[in-house]
């Protein structure tokens, strides 16, 4: 058997074993009372029984037992949805469960605009430098007043349009804002394509590509080139309708509470940009914020 095939088989087997151990550990930590079951005396082991987890999750006891044994079975995403509820997993544990199972966690994709309170404070503190948080799919998760002044208030758009790729390829005003639109769009798309290697088949990624392919001939042409790229220092030039020509240098930070997200800070690269930006931001109201953002998080620096 080729070495690559052996490695892939080992990876799959190792992930099944990790999934089995994770399920057992989450089951062992729960008491019957924690999940609404009556207390059961004379238990030989701590935690819930397998049949109790299966019942709470709405799955067959045989299927659940096989999962805990690391057997090669094809359980559906709905099975893991039920297990996440039954085992009272928090969002980090839930994401880990779905990653081990090889499925996308759709609950995370349904709220792409949530950033933690500490990250929100960092964004606000960076004013008047434009800053935004995006995930690997380039959904805009959060931004500050300066970003809204320069790029427009994302909160005024429907959720599906709060995506940098969508704006680059589907919004005519964005093209007017970026003098070197073709180069910038190609670079962002190449980064997106590199990230998509880890998300092939996930509905949110697939749907975005389908939407952009339908709406933009430029996207279709660039997508067919299969270019890939990583984050790199770049000077961003913008031709703002009010502030005029602006020049920025970009720094990228990773977020400790969201490994898939990064904070981009655009620093004025000359005095004229700095003065124009300050005047522009001073005349813009605070961007609208979505309620219900989760708390907790840190910012960690990362080189380009």
Secondary structure, DSSP 8 states (H G I E B T S, - for coil): --HHHHHHHHHHHHHHHHHHHHHHHHHHT--GGGGT----SS-SSSS--HHHHHHHHT--HHHHHHHHTT------HHHHHHHHHHTT--HHHHHHHHHHHT---HHHHTTTT---HHHHHHHHHTTTSEEEEEETT-BEEEE-HHHHHHH--GGGS-GGG-BHHHHHHH-HHHHHH-TTHHHHHHHHHHHHHHHHTTSTT-HHHHHHHHHHHHH-HHHHHHHTTT--------EEEEEETTTEEEEEEEEEEEETTEEEEEEEEEEE-SHHHHHHHHHHHHTS------S-------EEE---
